[in-house]
């Protein structure tokens, strides 16, 4: 019987765990290095675990794409935080302005999550269940580092 994989559920749980761990972080440079190292470790693990060269190359491309999406999300989050700071410090901002901004952010976050989830699911389709399980620790470290880095930069600067 084929083992069922639920990458979206596991990904959601991973995001929640990483968010909880995000408060325990170092400097911005440490986080960037940690995130870069985690994705490099994931790429190294893929080269060891995925024996088929064509699939390996496809997986590596997907990892690059995933890292690019996370980088974009990081920049988007920093922009959102800055926009809200500006709204809150502007005495002419109305409650309606804040509500419109909050709805827009919610829509962007939903869209970003869907894009990230789709990329993660795409990655999971390129490997066998055994390879996916073998890559679990490296995947988790990379995603935790990326999310912790985003949360640190978004909330750690005033």
C-alpha positions, -999 to +999 in steps of 0.1 A: +000+000+000+014+034-010+021+058+019-001+089+017+018+122+019+002+154+030+028+181+022+004+210+027-006+199+062+030+192+071+041+225+056+014+244+077+026+227+109+062+236+100+052+273+094+035+274+128+065+258+146+089+281+129+067+311+138+068+300+174+106+297+173+110+330+154+112+350+186+144+333+195+168+347+170+201+363+164+212+392+143+200+398+108+233+386+094+231+355+115+196+348+102+206+353+065+236+330+070+215+304+087+189+305+060+215+303+032+232+275+050+200+256+055+191+258+018+226+248+008+224+218+032+190+209+015+206+210-019+235+188-007+211+163+008+191+162-025+223+154-044+229+125-021+193+112-018+179+116-053+199+092-075+181+099-109+200+129-124+171+143-143+148+143-113+176+156-091+181+186-114+144+193-114+143+191-076+172+215-074+155+240-097+123+237-075+144+244-044+159+275-061+123+286-070+111+279-035+140+300-020+132+328-045+095+328-034+105+329+002+129+358-005+100+377-022+077+370+007+104+383+031+106+416+011+068+418+010+065+413+047+091+440+054+071+464+031+038+455+049+053+461+083+067+495+071+033+505+056+015+497+089+041+516+109+035+546+087-003+543+090-001+540+128+022+570+131+001+592+108-025+610+129-047+615+099-051+578+093-087+567+098-101+534+111-114+528+076-078+533+062-065+507+086-093+483+078-087+486+040-049+481+046-056+450+068-079+435+042-053+441+014-026+425+036-049+395+043-055+390+006-018+393-002-009+368+026-035+343+013-021+346-023+015+343-010+006+312+010-011+296-020+019+303-042+043+289-016+021+258-009+019+251-047+056+253-050+061+230-020+036+205-034+054+206-068+086+198-050+070+168-033+058+153-066+093+151-080+106+127-054+096+092-042+079+089-008+112+073+005+133+102-008+108+127+006+111+111+040+149+111+037+149+148+029+126+156+058+152+170+083+169+191+057+135+204+044+124+213+079+156+231+087+155+252+055+118+262+059+123+269+097+153+291+089+135+310+062+104+316+082+123+326+114+144+350+093+113+366+079+097+369+113+129+383+128+132+410+102+096+419+102+092+422+139+127+427+152+134+462+139+118+494+151 
